Amino acid sequence: MDDDNILDEISQYKFYHRIQLTETIVTPGNALYVPAQNLCLQHLESLDLREKKVLDIGCRDGLFSFKAEKMGARAVIGIDNDLSKPATQFLIPFFKSNITMIEMNLYDIRPDNFGHFDVVIFAGVLYHLRYPFWALKVIRDIMEPDGHLLIETAIWHGDPADKAMLFCPIDGPYGNDITSCTFFNEKGLVDTMKSLGFETMCIEYLPQPKDKNASALTMKSRIEQRIKQTVKEALLKKGFTKFNLAMDRCVFHLVYRGYDEDQHLYKYWEKKHESHTLRPG
């Protein structure tokens, strides 16, 4: 397929990810999210994926899935609850890829669906979830011991920062997206993952751009900034504070260390227990 044919093919689709097709052609995805995606890619590239089994949750066009396959993963499964036609109809055939992409909700993932995974990529999804703790439990249940989990998400810097907190609005404080409804602070996510048997190996925040001069912004960026400012002003009128609306994107790199199924809290949270029966008095 020559460049003209490729350009003609990709013009028929709406892409989310910017994926390199040839030396000169990249899919026309949303450039706004590229910095956060690149940060996640850097952490993915730090892993040895040879002969590993990888799950990409919220895979969309497959940026991370195709990267994992290229890095030597023996099996890559991508799931999304709005499966990408650009990925399934164009990208998988174009790359002659063996990636499996399935339309399903992450809450429906079970070990008996696909087994267990050495690496799970969970990028740009967590802050959209109304039931975040259950989703993280679902992920835990399909992890191999010492498996790696990469969470790329928005982190809230609300007060108090030294307490494990979850900010869960329904008014869409992040940009103009009302589906953005779950924002852990850093300690909240670290502690939550610890309770599920994960060790946090690294937390890396997306660097803030140094040049904030409006003249350096593209027209699209200016429009997006104005939309965000309008949303922020509306939320401030509802009683939010500027500090409570402060958020950054980051990557949590975690390793699953397992848990003791006989532990009291595990039984209390997830199984049957006799805590009240055996309590004296």
N, C-alpha and C positions, 0 to 999 in steps of 0.2 A: 504494500500500500504506500503510494507516494504521498508527499506532504499535502498536495492539493486534495487528495482523497480523504486524508485524515482530517483536514480542516473542514471539509464538507460534512464528514460524518459527525464530528463533535458539535457542529453548529446546530444539529438537530436535538441536542440535549441541554438540560440545565444542570450544570455541575455545582457541587458544593466544595469539593476539594480541588486544589491545584496540584495536578499530578504530571510529572515529566513523562512525555510520550516519546519524544525524539530529542536530539540535541537542540532543536530550535522550537519545538512545540510543547506547550504546557496546557492542560485543560483549564478553561476559563472559570475557575472556582472563585469563591469569596476571599479576596485578599485580606479582609479585616481580621480573619482568624488564623492567618498563616503564622504569625509570631508564636502564638500559644501552641499551635500544631508542631512547629519546628522544635520548640522546647521539649515536647513529648517525644518527638522523633530522636532527639539527642539521647534521651534516657533509654529509648528502645535500642538504639545503636550501641549502647554500653553493655548490652546483654549478649551472651552467646546463645543464639537461637538454633544452632545446628541440631537437627533431630528433635526439636522441641515441638510440643503441641500448643498452639496459640489460639486464644479467643479474642476477637475484637468486638466489644459491645458498643452498639451505636456506630457501626462501621461506615454508614453512608456510602460514599463513592469508593472507599477502600484504601485510602492513603496509607494507613498503618498496616492493613492486611497485606497489601502488595509489598510493602517494605519488609515485613516479617518473612514472607515467602522468598524474597530476594536474599535474605540473610540466612536461608537454609532451613527454615522451619519445616518439619516433616508433614505437618498438617496445620492449616489455617482455616478457622471458621469465623465468619463475620455474621452478626445478627443486627437487625434494625427493625423497628416497628413501622417504618416507612421505607421499604426496600428501594434502593436506587436503580432505576432503569439504566442510567448511564454506566453503572458498574456491571450489571448483569448482561446487558445487551451489547455494550461496546467494549468496556475495559477488560473484562475477563477474556473474551475472545481475542482482543488485540494483543494482550500479554501472553496468550496461550496458557493461562493460569489454571491451577488446580484448586484454587480457593473455593470453598463452599460458602455461599451467602444465602441466608434464610431470613424470611420476614417473620419475626416473632417478638414478643415483649420480653424484656429481660426477666420479669417476674415468673415467666414460664420455664426458665432454664432449670434443668434438673440433671443430676449425675447420670440418670438413665437415658437422657436425651443424647448427650455427646461424650459422656465419661468425664474425666478430670483433665485439667490443663496445667501445663508448666508455666505459662505466661498468660496473663489477662490484661488487655488494654481497655481502659475505661475512661475515654477522653471526651470531654464536653457533654457529659450526660448527667452527672450527679446533681448539679444545681437545678436540673429540670424535674427532679423527682419529688412527688408528694409523699412517697413512702420510702425515704432513704435508708432507714435502718434495715428494713426487710430486704431491700435490693443488695445491700452490702453483705447480709447473711447469705443470700442466694449465691453471691460470688464466692464467699468463703466455702460454701458446700461443694463447689466444683474445682477447688484448687488442689493441686498436688502439694505434698509437704515440701517446704522450701521453694515453692513456686513464687514467681514475681508478679506483683500487681502494680500497674502504673495508672494512677488517677490524675487526670488533668481536669482542673475545675476552678471555679471562682471561690475565693476565700474571703470571708467577711472580717473586717477589722473593728467590729463594734465593741462596746464597753460592757462588761469588763473583759479585757484581753487575757487575764490570767485564770479565767474560769472556762470550763468546757461549755461552749454555747452553740446554739443553733438558731439562726434567724430564718423564719419561714413565713414570709409575707404572701399575700395573694394579689398584690397590686403591681408586680413586675418592676422592682427597683433597679434591676440590672438591664441597662439599655432600655429598649422599648418592648421587651418580650415578656408577656404576662405568664408564660410557662416557666419563667425563672423564679423558683419558689423555695429553694432549699440552700441555705448558705451556712456552712459550718465556719466557726473560727478555727484557727490552726490547732489550738489545744482540743477543741471539740472533735475534730476529725482524728487527731492522733489518739486520743483516749478511746474513741469509738472503735477504731481499728485494733487497738490493743485488746479491747474486750472481746473481739472476734478472733483473736489469735494471731494478729499481724504485728510485725516489728517494722517501725518506720525507719528506713535506711537513710532517706534523703528527702528534703523539701527544698525545691528550687522555685523561686518566684520569677515571673517574667519581668525583665528590666523595663523600667519606664522610659519612654522615648525622651532623649535629651532636648531635641528641638521641638518646642511647643509653639513656635511661631506660626500664627494662622496662615501666613503667606506660604508656608511650606506644606500645607495640607492640600490634598486633592479636593475637588468639589464634593465627591462622594463622602470623604471623611468629614468635611465641614457640615454636610447635611446630617450625617450620623451623630456628630457632636451636638448639633442643635436639637435633634430628637431626644438624645439622652438628657440634655439640659432641661428641656421642657418636662420630661418625665420626672426628673429630680426635683424641679420646682413644685410640681404638683404633689409629690410625696412630702416635701418639706411643709407644705400647707396642711398636710394631714397629721403632722406631729413628729415625723421622722427628723433626725438631726443629720447634719453633714457628716459627722463622724460615723453614725450608724449606716450611712450609705457608702462608706469607703470600702472598696473591694479590689482585689488583685487576682490575676490568674496565676496558677502555680501547678507544679507537678509533685505529687507524693509518690515516692518510690518505696514500695513495701514488700516484705517477704513474709509468706505465710508460715508460721512456726507451729501451728496446730493448737489444740486445746484439750483439756482433760474432760472427757464426757461425764465423769463422776463428780466434777466440781459442783459445789452447791449452786452457784449463780447460773451455771449453764442449765442445770435441771430446772431451776426456778423460772428462767426466762423462756426456755424452749421445750421442756419436757414436763412430765408429771413429777411431783415432788411431795414430800411428807413434812415440809418445814413447819406448817401450822399444827399438824397432828402430833409431831414429836416435841413441840415447844412446851416446856414445863409451864404449869399454871394454865 
